[in-house]
Amino acid sequence: MERRVKKNRKLNRNGKIFIGSIMIFMIALCYFTIEMKKENEAFAIKNQDSSRVNQQEQAEWKIEKKDPKKIEHVTVHNDNNDKALGEKESNPKQEEISKNTGEEKEGIVQDSEQELETAPSQQIMEEQVEDQANTPQGLRVGKVVYLTFDDGPHPVSEEILRLLKKYNAKATFFMLEPNIKHYPDAVKQMVEDGHSVAAHGVSHEVSKVYRSPASFAGEMEMALQYIEELTNVKSRLIRAPYGSKPYITPAFKAASDAKKYILWDWNIDSTDWKLTNGQYVERVIQATEALEGKQPLVVLLHEKPTTVEYLEKLLIYYHDNGYEMEAITETMEPIQFR
């Protein structure tokens, strides 16, 4: 009996040990399970934070790329009341302060850039204006024609001016001093209508005008002075009677240059002084079409009744074919015979 009791006690003690071991194992298992769960949660939170940071950096990069001057601050919160990524905080005062600060910074940047851009631009424009004032401008090539009339003024000058105005044409008049004195009103009207006035000498006789370089320069000076007295236009444009070749030798050219005169010839000779039946018009048209786009078109005409009789036909051709008829100016490089 006693042996049986001892045996039962032993079994009870062993059972308690077994049960205790099981309980300890269960407690340890629960502990490790809890710890593993905590670590997993911590790892998940870390990954989530890293993902949000990356999204924030991407959002800021996109904003900066869209407008480098305007980089909005993107705030990321980790609590449950977070706003959507990329939204601004809802603090009105902070928004207002940030907005005003941003506008001030943007204004400063824009003002600074405008100053940097304006200063060089203004300087370049001023230099261009100065260059245009001092640099001779080339004659235009293409649908532009420069009509010139020699030997006037004349009783037909009034009709020439009327036709030129009708077709919105400007021209240049190389005039003789005696004729200027006989028809001063025509010269004044030329200036009033926007044409260029120039000198063609006094005598128009080879033996007189080309007697010496001094006589040539003297005749041009007399004509130009009378034009200035009559119109207050101080012109330096001149044309040698019968053209510069062969009469204007280096000595004659030097005398002209000493007076700062600008000597003009032509490259389309109408020969209207010879073709008195209007054939000069077709001659000029043919020469115009041959030279268009290759050379400036400077046409020689004369203030003669037979020229005026057919002049409108020539003006109609230029007008209907899209030519601009312009006057010669002192800023242009002159056409001269070589």
Sequence and secondary structure as in RCSB ss.txt:
>XXXX:A:sequence
MERRVKKNRKLNRNGKIFIGSIMIFMIALCYFTIEMKKENEAFAIKNQDSSRVNQQEQAEWKIEKKDPKKIEHVT
VHNDNNDKALGEKESNPKQEEISKNTGEEKEGIVQDSEQELETAPSQQIMEEQVEDQANTPQGLRVGKVVYLTFD
DGPHPVSEEILRLLKKYNAKATFFMLEPNIKHYPDAVKQMVEDGHSVAAHGVSHEVSKVYRSPASFAGEMEMALQ
YIEELTNVKSRLIRAPYGSKPYITPAFKAASDAKKYILWDWNIDSTDWKLTNGQYVERVIQATEALEGKQPLVVL
LHEKPTTVEYLEKLLIYYHDNGYEMEAITETMEPIQFR
>XXXX:A:secstr
 HHHHHHHHHHHHHHHHHHHHHHHHHHHHHHHHHHHHHHHHHHHHHHHHHHHHHHHHHHHHHHHHH TT      
   STT   TT     HHHHHHHHHHHHHHHHHHHHHHHHHHHHHHHHHHHHHHHHHHHS B    SSEEEEEEE
EE  TTHHHHHHHHHHTT  EEEEEEHHHHHH HHHHHHHHHTT EEEEEESS  HHHHTS HHHHHHHHHHHHH
HHHHHH     EE  TT STTT  HHHHHHHHHTT EE   SEE  TTT TTTHHHHHHHHHHHHHTTTS EEEE
EE  HHHHHHHHHHHHHHHHTT EE    TTB      
